[in-house]
Amino acid sequence: MVTASTPNTFKRLVFKNFIADTPFDRLTHLPRYLKAVLVRLDKLKVDPARDARLQAEFAPLWTNYERRAIQLAKAGIDDPQVEQFRWLLEELRVNLFAQELKTPVPVSVKRLQKQWEGMRGG
């Protein structure tokens, strides 16, 4: 189900000057990410409970990322690991909600949970 956190996730994908500020290698994936949004909306109409369940799996990872990204931004720190994690979250969203669009790297909730724990020192 689309939740209150949804605007923040979309705002991180498409924002003022996003074309200039997004690395080119990530921009090339934007059409797939946007198509995934449409696929998700179509599936949401058919099975809102599925969407809610998948969003509940995704949300803690997004919240962890967003908290850390805000802390780093306030401190003026760029952390490539956190930035890479952010893009893996986009891939996870595709994998969860529009799996038929495929991801260029293997992603799952468990993989990203493990990666986050490794980034945070366990």
C-alpha positions in Angstrom: 0.0 0.0 0.0 1.2 3.5 -0.7 2.2 5.0 2.6 3.2 8.3 4.1 6.8 7.4 3.4 6.2 7.0 -0.3 6.6 10.7 -1.2 10.0 10.7 0.4 11.2 7.7 -1.5 10.0 9.2 -4.8 11.5 12.5 -3.9 14.9 10.9 -3.6 14.5 9.5 -7.1 13.0 12.5 -9.0 13.8 15.9 -7.5 14.8 19.4 -8.8 18.0 19.1 -10.9 17.9 15.3 -10.5 19.2 14.9 -14.1 22.3 16.9 -13.3 22.8 15.5 -9.8 22.3 11.8 -10.5 25.3 9.8 -11.7 24.8 8.8 -15.3 25.1 5.1 -14.6 22.1 5.4 -12.3 20.2 7.7 -14.7 20.2 4.9 -17.2 18.0 2.8 -14.8 15.5 5.6 -14.3 13.1 4.4 -17.1 12.9 0.9 -15.4 12.4 2.5 -12.0 9.5 4.6 -13.3 8.0 1.6 -15.1 8.3 -0.4 -11.9 6.1 2.3 -10.2 3.4 1.8 -12.9 3.6 -2.0 -12.5 3.3 -1.6 -8.7 0.3 0.6 -9.1 -1.4 -2.0 -11.4 -0.6 -4.8 -8.9 -1.8 -2.7 -6.0 -5.3 -2.5 -7.5 -5.5 -6.2 -7.7 -3.9 -7.2 -4.4 -3.5 -4.3 -1.9 -2.6 -6.8 0.9 0.4 -8.1 -1.1 1.6 -4.5 -1.6 1.2 -3.8 2.1 3.2 -6.9 3.1 6.0 -6.1 0.7 6.1 -2.5 1.8 6.3 -3.6 5.4 9.4 -5.7 4.5 11.0 -2.8 2.6 10.2 0.0 5.0 12.7 -0.7 7.8 15.6 -0.8 5.3 14.4 2.5 3.8 14.1 4.1 7.2 17.6 3.0 8.2 19.0 4.4 5.0 17.0 7.7 5.3 18.1 8.3 8.9 21.7 7.7 8.0 21.5 9.9 4.9 20.0 12.8 6.9 22.8 12.5 9.5 25.5 12.5 6.9 24.0 15.4 5.0 23.8 17.5 8.2 27.5 16.7 8.9 28.4 17.4 5.2 29.7 13.9 4.7 29.5 11.9 1.5 29.6 8.1 2.2 29.8 6.1 -1.0 28.7 2.9 0.8 25.5 4.6 1.9 24.9 6.0 -1.6 25.4 2.6 -3.1 23.0 1.1 -0.6 20.4 3.7 -1.6 20.6 2.5 -5.2 20.3 -1.1 -4.1 17.1 -0.1 -2.3 15.8 1.1 -5.7 16.7 -2.3 -7.1 15.0 -4.0 -4.2 11.9 -2.0 -4.8 11.9 -3.3 -8.4 12.5 -6.8 -7.2 9.7 -6.8 -4.7 7.0 -4.9 -6.6 7.8 -5.4 -10.3 10.0 -8.5 -10.4 9.3 -9.1 -14.1 11.4 -6.0 -14.9 14.5 -7.7 -13.4 17.5 -6.2 -11.6 21.1 -6.0 -12.8 22.3 -7.4 -9.4 20.9 -9.9 -7.0 18.9 -8.1 -4.2 16.6 -9.3 -1.5 15.5 -8.0 1.9 17.8 -10.5 3.6 20.8 -9.5 1.5 20.3 -5.8 2.2 19.7 -6.4 5.9 23.0 -8.2 6.1 24.8 -5.5 4.1 23.3 -2.8 6.3 24.5 -4.6 9.4 28.0 -4.9 7.9 28.0 -1.1 7.1 26.9 -0.3 10.7 29.6 -2.5 12.2 27.2 -5.4 13.0 
